[in-house]
Amino acid sequence: MFVDAEFPAVPYPGARPPYSYAHDGGRGVRLTADPAALSGWRAGGVDLDEWLDTRGGAPMAGRVPVLSYGSNPCPSKLTWLRDALGLVGPVVVLRARCTGLAAVWAAGLRVVDDQRPVVLAALDGVEDHAVLMLAPEQVAVLDVCEGRGHRYALARVRTGTVELLDVTADGPFIHGVLAYVGAAVIRRPLLVSGAPVRCADVPQAEAVGLIGEPAAGDGLDVEVVSGPPAPEAFPDRLFVYGTLQPGAPMWPLLAGVARGEPRPGRLAGSLYDTGLGYPALRLGDGPGVSGWTVPLRAGVSLAALDEYEGSEYARVRVVVDGVWAWTYVWLEPVEGMSVLSAPWPVHGNTDG
Protein backbone atom coordinates (compact mmCIF):
# COMPACT_ATOMS: atom_id res chain seq x y z
CA MET A 1 0.00 0.00 0.00
CA PHE A 2 1.25 3.50 -0.79
CA VAL A 3 0.00 7.08 -0.29
CA ASP A 4 -0.14 9.97 -2.75
CA ALA A 5 2.69 11.86 -1.04
CA GLU A 6 5.12 9.23 -2.32
CA PHE A 7 4.26 10.21 -5.91
CA PRO A 8 3.87 14.00 -6.25
CA ALA A 9 2.31 15.64 -9.31
CA VAL A 10 5.12 18.20 -9.77
CA PRO A 11 7.14 18.38 -11.92
CA TYR A 12 4.88 17.39 -14.80
CA PRO A 13 3.82 14.69 -15.66
CA GLY A 14 4.24 13.62 -12.05
CA ALA A 15 5.71 10.55 -10.42
CA ARG A 16 4.06 7.14 -10.56
CA PRO A 17 4.75 3.66 -9.20
CA PRO A 18 6.97 1.39 -11.31
CA TYR A 19 4.17 -1.18 -11.37
CA SER A 20 0.46 -1.51 -12.11
CA TYR A 21 -1.82 -0.41 -9.28
CA ALA A 22 -5.34 0.35 -8.11
CA HIS A 23 -6.09 3.70 -6.47
CA ASP A 24 -8.80 5.02 -4.15
CA GLY A 25 -9.04 7.55 -1.35
CA GLY A 26 -5.48 8.89 -1.66
CA ARG A 27 -3.97 5.42 -1.45
CA GLY A 28 -2.94 2.74 -3.88
CA VAL A 29 -2.22 -0.98 -3.88
CA ARG A 30 0.15 -2.87 -6.14
CA LEU A 31 -1.44 -5.28 -8.62
CA THR A 32 -0.01 -8.65 -9.55
CA ALA A 33 -1.15 -10.60 -12.58
CA ASP A 34 -3.04 -13.84 -11.97
CA PRO A 35 -4.57 -15.59 -15.00
CA ALA A 36 -6.69 -17.70 -12.64
CA ALA A 37 -8.48 -14.61 -11.24
CA LEU A 38 -11.66 -13.49 -12.98
CA SER A 39 -10.23 -9.97 -13.23
CA GLY A 40 -6.81 -11.22 -14.32
CA TRP A 41 -5.22 -9.43 -11.34
CA ARG A 42 -4.84 -9.61 -7.58
CA ALA A 43 -4.77 -6.68 -5.18
CA GLY A 44 -3.49 -7.36 -1.68
CA GLY A 45 -3.91 -11.10 -2.23
CA VAL A 46 -7.55 -11.00 -3.36
CA ASP A 47 -9.09 -10.95 -6.82
CA LEU A 48 -9.07 -7.34 -8.03
CA ASP A 49 -12.79 -7.60 -8.78
CA GLU A 50 -13.38 -8.38 -5.09
CA TRP A 51 -11.16 -5.45 -4.05
CA LEU A 52 -13.12 -3.14 -6.36
CA ASP A 53 -16.48 -4.43 -5.14
CA THR A 54 -15.67 -3.70 -1.49
CA ARG A 55 -15.11 -0.08 -2.55
CA GLY A 56 -18.25 0.22 -4.63
CA GLY A 57 -16.35 0.05 -7.92
CA ALA A 58 -17.27 -1.63 -11.18
CA PRO A 59 -15.54 -4.94 -11.97
CA MET A 60 -12.87 -5.07 -14.64
CA ALA A 61 -15.39 -6.35 -17.20
CA GLY A 62 -17.38 -3.15 -16.64
CA ARG A 63 -14.47 -0.85 -17.46
CA VAL A 64 -12.94 0.52 -20.66
CA PRO A 65 -9.20 0.87 -21.45
CA VAL A 66 -8.04 4.48 -21.93
CA LEU A 67 -4.42 5.06 -22.91
CA SER A 68 -3.00 7.81 -20.70
CA TYR A 69 0.21 9.45 -21.89
CA GLY A 70 0.27 12.53 -19.65
CA SER A 71 -0.22 13.17 -15.94
CA ASN A 72 -3.35 11.11 -15.22
CA PRO A 73 -1.45 7.94 -14.15
CA CYS A 74 0.08 9.93 -11.27
CA PRO A 75 -1.69 9.04 -7.99
CA SER A 76 -1.70 12.67 -6.84
CA LYS A 77 -3.35 13.71 -10.13
CA LEU A 78 -6.08 11.09 -9.60
CA THR A 79 -6.80 12.61 -6.20
CA TRP A 80 -6.95 16.06 -7.82
CA LEU A 81 -9.53 14.70 -10.27
CA ARG A 82 -11.56 13.49 -7.29
CA ASP A 83 -11.33 16.77 -5.40
CA ALA A 84 -11.70 19.18 -8.33
CA LEU A 85 -13.93 17.36 -10.81
CA GLY A 86 -15.83 14.80 -8.76
CA LEU A 87 -14.15 11.57 -9.88
CA VAL A 88 -15.76 8.77 -7.86
CA GLY A 89 -14.67 5.21 -7.20
CA PRO A 90 -11.42 3.28 -7.51
CA VAL A 91 -9.26 3.63 -10.62
CA VAL A 92 -7.12 0.84 -12.09
CA VAL A 93 -3.81 1.91 -13.64
CA LEU A 94 -2.01 -0.69 -15.79
CA ARG A 95 1.49 -0.04 -17.09
CA ALA A 96 1.72 -0.23 -20.87
CA ARG A 97 4.39 -0.15 -23.55
CA CYS A 98 3.59 1.81 -26.71
CA THR A 99 5.36 1.21 -30.00
CA GLY A 100 4.89 3.72 -32.81
CA LEU A 101 3.08 6.14 -30.47
CA ALA A 102 4.54 9.07 -28.56
CA ALA A 103 3.57 11.86 -26.18
CA VAL A 104 4.64 15.13 -27.84
CA TRP A 105 4.21 18.79 -26.97
CA ALA A 106 1.13 20.46 -28.45
CA ALA A 107 1.09 23.64 -30.51
CA GLY A 108 -0.98 25.77 -28.12
CA LEU A 109 -0.77 26.63 -24.43
CA ARG A 110 -3.34 25.94 -21.73
CA VAL A 111 -5.50 28.89 -20.75
CA VAL A 112 -5.59 27.97 -17.05
CA ASP A 113 -1.83 28.08 -16.43
CA ASP A 114 -0.08 29.05 -19.70
CA GLN A 115 1.72 25.70 -19.77
CA ARG A 116 2.14 23.55 -22.87
CA PRO A 117 0.01 20.36 -22.82
CA VAL A 118 0.80 17.04 -24.45
CA VAL A 119 -0.85 15.29 -27.35
CA LEU A 120 -0.55 11.82 -28.86
CA ALA A 121 1.19 11.34 -32.21
CA ALA A 122 2.41 8.56 -34.47
CA LEU A 123 6.17 8.46 -34.05
CA ASP A 124 8.78 5.72 -34.36
CA GLY A 125 10.16 4.32 -31.15
CA VAL A 126 8.96 2.89 -27.83
CA GLU A 127 7.53 4.74 -24.83
CA ASP A 128 6.06 3.45 -21.57
CA HIS A 129 2.76 4.95 -20.51
CA ALA A 130 -0.37 3.57 -18.81
CA VAL A 131 -3.82 2.24 -19.59
CA LEU A 132 -6.49 3.47 -17.18
CA MET A 133 -9.31 0.97 -16.70
CA LEU A 134 -12.28 3.27 -16.12
CA ALA A 135 -15.99 2.85 -15.49
CA PRO A 136 -18.13 4.87 -17.94
CA GLU A 137 -18.95 7.49 -15.28
CA GLN A 138 -15.22 7.98 -14.69
CA VAL A 139 -14.66 8.52 -18.42
CA ALA A 140 -17.25 11.31 -18.21
CA VAL A 141 -15.04 13.09 -15.65
CA LEU A 142 -12.00 12.81 -17.90
CA ASP A 143 -14.12 14.16 -20.76
CA VAL A 144 -14.49 17.38 -18.78
CA CYS A 145 -10.83 17.48 -17.79
CA GLU A 146 -9.60 16.95 -21.36
CA GLY A 147 -12.22 19.12 -23.05
CA ARG A 148 -13.68 16.29 -25.13
CA GLY A 149 -15.36 17.61 -28.24
CA HIS A 150 -13.35 20.83 -28.18
CA ARG A 151 -9.67 20.44 -27.42
CA TYR A 152 -9.53 16.66 -27.61
CA ALA A 153 -11.58 13.82 -29.07
CA LEU A 154 -12.00 10.38 -27.52
CA ALA A 155 -11.11 7.81 -30.15
CA ARG A 156 -10.05 4.26 -30.84
CA VAL A 157 -6.41 4.33 -31.89
CA ARG A 158 -5.44 1.88 -34.63
CA THR A 159 -1.85 3.12 -35.02
CA GLY A 160 1.08 1.35 -33.38
CA THR A 161 0.78 -1.22 -30.61
CA VAL A 162 -0.15 -0.99 -26.94
CA GLU A 163 1.07 -3.89 -24.80
CA LEU A 164 0.24 -4.32 -21.14
CA LEU A 165 3.25 -4.84 -18.89
CA ASP A 166 3.36 -6.78 -15.60
CA VAL A 167 1.25 -9.53 -17.20
CA THR A 168 2.95 -12.13 -19.41
CA ALA A 169 6.00 -12.35 -21.61
CA ASP A 170 3.92 -12.02 -24.77
CA GLY A 171 1.29 -9.39 -24.16
CA PRO A 172 -1.52 -8.88 -24.04
CA PHE A 173 -1.82 -6.38 -26.87
CA ILE A 174 -4.86 -4.09 -26.77
CA HIS A 175 -6.20 -3.44 -30.27
CA GLY A 176 -8.14 -0.21 -30.73
CA VAL A 177 -7.38 1.22 -27.29
CA LEU A 178 -9.18 4.45 -26.39
CA ALA A 179 -7.20 7.68 -26.11
CA TYR A 180 -7.80 11.42 -26.02
CA VAL A 181 -6.35 12.71 -29.30
CA GLY A 182 -5.98 16.29 -30.48
CA ALA A 183 -9.11 17.82 -32.02
CA ALA A 184 -8.35 21.55 -32.17
CA VAL A 185 -5.45 23.19 -34.05
CA ILE A 186 -3.89 24.15 -30.72
CA ARG A 187 -3.80 20.46 -29.83
CA ARG A 188 -1.90 19.39 -32.92
CA PRO A 189 1.75 18.43 -32.41
CA LEU A 190 4.13 21.39 -32.31
CA LEU A 191 6.76 21.17 -35.03
CA VAL A 192 10.13 22.66 -34.14
CA SER A 193 12.52 22.70 -37.10
CA GLY A 194 9.96 20.53 -38.87
CA ALA A 195 9.78 17.76 -36.24
CA PRO A 196 7.59 17.05 -33.20
CA VAL A 197 9.19 17.24 -29.75
CA ARG A 198 8.83 14.29 -27.40
CA CYS A 199 7.79 15.19 -23.86
CA ALA A 200 10.42 12.75 -22.64
CA ASP A 201 13.13 14.89 -24.28
CA VAL A 202 12.10 18.37 -23.10
CA PRO A 203 10.60 19.14 -19.63
CA GLN A 204 7.42 21.20 -19.44
CA ALA A 205 9.24 24.16 -17.90
CA GLU A 206 11.28 24.46 -21.10
CA ALA A 207 8.53 23.35 -23.49
CA VAL A 208 6.54 26.51 -22.84
CA GLY A 209 9.27 28.47 -24.61
CA LEU A 210 9.45 26.30 -27.72
CA ILE A 211 8.84 28.10 -31.01
CA GLY A 212 7.35 26.30 -33.99
CA GLU A 213 4.16 25.72 -35.90
CA PRO A 214 1.22 23.30 -35.67
CA ALA A 215 1.60 20.08 -37.63
CA ALA A 216 -0.91 19.34 -40.38
CA GLY A 217 -1.97 16.26 -38.38
CA ASP A 218 -0.86 13.74 -35.80
CA GLY A 219 -0.38 10.79 -38.17
CA LEU A 220 -2.81 8.63 -36.21
CA ASP A 221 -5.38 6.24 -37.65
CA VAL A 222 -8.34 6.78 -35.32
CA GLU A 223 -12.06 6.17 -35.04
CA VAL A 224 -13.71 8.94 -33.02
CA VAL A 225 -16.14 7.62 -30.41
CA SER A 226 -19.49 9.36 -29.96
CA GLY A 227 -21.21 9.14 -26.61
CA PRO A 228 -20.09 7.02 -23.65
CA PRO A 229 -17.83 4.09 -24.61
CA ALA A 230 -19.35 0.65 -23.93
CA PRO A 231 -17.16 -1.74 -21.89
CA GLU A 232 -18.35 -4.75 -23.92
CA ALA A 233 -16.73 -3.21 -27.03
CA PHE A 234 -13.25 -3.70 -25.53
CA PRO A 235 -11.88 -6.10 -26.67
CA ASP A 236 -13.50 -6.64 -30.06
CA ARG A 237 -13.13 -10.44 -30.12
CA LEU A 238 -14.52 -13.47 -28.29
CA PHE A 239 -12.84 -16.81 -27.53
CA VAL A 240 -15.28 -19.75 -27.73
CA TYR A 241 -14.74 -23.42 -26.95
CA GLY A 242 -18.19 -25.12 -26.94
CA THR A 243 -21.45 -24.72 -28.84
CA LEU A 244 -20.55 -21.23 -29.97
CA GLN A 245 -17.64 -22.59 -32.01
CA PRO A 246 -17.87 -22.49 -35.82
CA GLY A 247 -19.84 -25.53 -36.95
CA ALA A 248 -21.34 -26.13 -33.49
CA PRO A 249 -25.10 -25.98 -32.79
CA MET A 250 -25.18 -22.39 -31.46
CA TRP A 251 -22.69 -20.90 -33.92
CA PRO A 252 -25.51 -19.02 -35.73
CA LEU A 253 -26.08 -16.99 -32.53
CA LEU A 254 -22.50 -15.73 -32.69
CA ALA A 255 -22.18 -15.60 -36.48
CA GLY A 256 -24.65 -12.70 -36.58
CA VAL A 257 -22.23 -10.42 -34.68
CA ALA A 258 -18.97 -11.81 -36.08
CA ARG A 259 -16.60 -9.80 -38.27
CA GLY A 260 -14.14 -11.65 -40.44
CA GLU A 261 -12.92 -15.20 -40.15
CA PRO A 262 -12.54 -17.02 -36.80
CA ARG A 263 -9.01 -18.08 -35.95
CA PRO A 264 -7.96 -21.12 -33.90
CA GLY A 265 -6.62 -20.14 -30.50
CA ARG A 266 -5.50 -21.56 -27.20
CA LEU A 267 -6.19 -20.27 -23.70
CA ALA A 268 -4.39 -21.09 -20.45
CA GLY A 269 -6.69 -23.14 -18.23
CA SER A 270 -8.69 -26.35 -18.08
CA LEU A 271 -11.92 -27.58 -19.63
CA TYR A 272 -14.17 -29.82 -17.55
CA ASP A 273 -16.99 -32.14 -18.50
CA THR A 274 -20.00 -31.03 -16.50
CA GLY A 275 -21.94 -34.18 -17.39
CA LEU A 276 -24.76 -31.88 -18.48
CA GLY A 277 -23.90 -31.81 -22.17
CA TYR A 278 -21.70 -28.71 -22.06
CA PRO A 279 -18.17 -27.90 -20.81
CA ALA A 280 -16.93 -25.76 -17.93
CA LEU A 281 -13.90 -23.49 -18.38
CA ARG A 282 -11.61 -22.64 -15.48
CA LEU A 283 -8.71 -20.23 -15.96
CA GLY A 284 -5.13 -20.61 -14.80
CA ASP A 285 -2.90 -23.65 -14.67
CA GLY A 286 -3.92 -26.66 -16.73
CA PRO A 287 -3.39 -28.44 -20.01
CA GLY A 288 -4.73 -25.46 -21.98
CA VAL A 289 -8.02 -25.05 -23.84
CA SER A 290 -8.34 -25.06 -27.62
CA GLY A 291 -11.05 -23.04 -29.32
CA TRP A 292 -11.66 -20.18 -31.72
CA THR A 293 -11.11 -16.44 -31.47
CA VAL A 294 -13.95 -14.67 -33.28
CA PRO A 295 -13.63 -10.98 -34.27
CA LEU A 296 -16.75 -8.97 -33.39
CA ARG A 297 -18.44 -6.25 -35.40
CA ALA A 298 -18.15 -2.71 -34.06
CA GLY A 299 -20.99 -1.57 -31.84
CA VAL A 300 -22.56 -5.00 -31.31
CA SER A 301 -24.28 -5.94 -28.08
CA LEU A 302 -23.28 -9.13 -26.31
CA ALA A 303 -26.48 -9.23 -24.27
CA ALA A 304 -27.91 -12.17 -26.23
CA LEU A 305 -24.74 -14.20 -25.68
CA ASP A 306 -24.69 -13.28 -21.98
CA GLU A 307 -28.28 -14.46 -21.66
CA TYR A 308 -27.52 -17.69 -23.50
CA GLU A 309 -24.60 -18.53 -21.21
CA GLY A 310 -26.66 -17.75 -18.12
CA SER A 311 -25.65 -17.27 -14.50
CA GLU A 312 -23.33 -20.30 -14.47
CA TYR A 313 -20.82 -18.31 -16.53
CA ALA A 314 -19.20 -14.86 -16.35
CA ARG A 315 -17.87 -12.96 -19.36
CA VAL A 316 -14.30 -11.87 -18.59
CA ARG A 317 -11.24 -10.60 -20.43
CA VAL A 318 -8.47 -13.12 -21.01
CA VAL A 319 -5.23 -13.39 -22.98
CA VAL A 320 -5.43 -15.68 -26.00
CA ASP A 321 -2.19 -16.06 -27.96
CA GLY A 322 -0.98 -12.69 -26.68
CA VAL A 323 -4.16 -10.72 -27.48
CA TRP A 324 -7.05 -9.59 -25.29
CA ALA A 325 -10.36 -11.40 -25.85
CA TRP A 326 -13.63 -12.02 -24.06
CA THR A 327 -14.58 -15.52 -22.97
CA TYR A 328 -17.13 -17.17 -20.70
CA VAL A 329 -15.77 -18.72 -17.48
CA TRP A 330 -17.60 -21.30 -15.35
CA LEU A 331 -18.50 -19.98 -11.89
CA GLU A 332 -19.86 -23.12 -10.22
CA PRO A 333 -17.76 -25.82 -8.45
CA VAL A 334 -15.88 -28.33 -10.61
CA GLU A 335 -15.37 -30.99 -7.94
CA GLY A 336 -16.14 -34.42 -9.32
CA MET A 337 -15.82 -33.31 -12.95
CA SER A 338 -13.22 -34.84 -15.25
CA VAL A 339 -10.70 -32.66 -17.10
CA LEU A 340 -11.03 -32.96 -20.86
CA SER A 341 -7.84 -33.80 -22.70
CA ALA A 342 -9.22 -32.94 -26.16
CA PRO A 343 -11.22 -29.99 -27.57
CA TRP A 344 -14.95 -30.09 -27.00
CA PRO A 345 -16.69 -31.53 -30.09
CA VAL A 346 -18.40 -29.05 -32.38
CA HIS A 347 -21.35 -31.38 -33.05
CA GLY A 348 -23.98 -32.52 -30.60
CA ASN A 349 -25.72 -30.92 -27.65
CA THR A 350 -22.99 -28.76 -26.07
CA ASP A 351 -22.63 -25.36 -24.43
CA GLY A 352 -19.98 -22.73 -23.67
Disulfide bonds with the S-S distance in Angstrom:
none
